[in-house]
Amino acid sequence: MNSRPLIETATRLFANNKGLLAMDESNGTCNKRFAAVGIPQTEETRRAYRELIVTTQGLGESIGGAILYDETIRQQERSGTPFVKALIEAGIIPGIKVDTGAKELAGHPGEKVTEGLDGLRDRLSEYYRLGARFAKWRAVIAIGKGIPSRGCIEANAQALARYAALCQEAGLVPVVEPEVLMEGGHSLERCSEVTEEVLQQVFCELYTQRVMLEGMILKPNMVLPGSACPNQKAGEEIADATVNCLLRAVPAAVPAVAFLSGGQSAELASARLNAMNLRFKSRLPWALAFSFARAIQQPALELWKGLDANVSAAQSALCHRARCNQAARSGQYSAAMEKN
Ligand code: 13P
């Protein structure tokens, strides 16, 4: 493994307080998001939407990397420019989602394990040739009565570590995403306990599989009360719980922690990331950044509605969210930014 390009990519992704834009929805997920706002679900509308994103002027000032999906990494603008080329020209490093989805875990009702290791070495070398320099694999952990189980945590952590080792071998920075889901009535404390257990296991497996921590990115959930928990918390409490959990479980050699948004509103995700950086930034070994899909894209998607006439308004909204999150990386985001 050649460590230097991996470390350089990991550094470039988050330089100047930038973060990642996840635009790697599978066709099924993308269609679901389109259906919810009345956009027809075709390959052409998915392509047109991704063209809207990659041609947004100035996006590269706040976005260091964009995570693509297998369909998208092969697509082009109407003019014929491949999306990968457009991103690179905008200063945005192309990345790729490489897992093949979370499937029911045998013997563990209500729990899932992420698949995609078979044939992964060959797929990674193809994606590298297509221009990707980092990759993503998402594991999902649900909280509920009697879950998560050790079986679910261990199976997912091991798959994440095997994926990460293959990525580094192929010259791609692995984004390691163990997502503890927000759905449920659980408390903030329960989310913290589960997130810590999952992260401890993930780093144990990453060590066993000889993953170079300096050349990877962690993409965790924020520590939050469940979405149905009556006792919701202020941004400061969420910031404290999240950072304290990460400090206990994430080695200092990891260069950056880039949160997923997980269904939080765009404004809450920015405010919470901001609170973490405002309170802790100068004392942390890793950068605290973002790798949001919904919390960057959703306002733009709702404005676009699939119509050419709305492209420019949607692009402004996308840029605005990216800038808000860039500001949150240095504790300079405020509600006033939403009014301008
Ligand atoms: P959300 O920010 O919408 O949770 O998506 C992030 C992601 O990439 C999930 O894998």
Residues whose N, C-alpha, C, O or C-beta is under 5 A from the ligand:
A	BS01	13P	A22 R138 L260 S261 G262 G263 S291 F292 A293 R294 A295
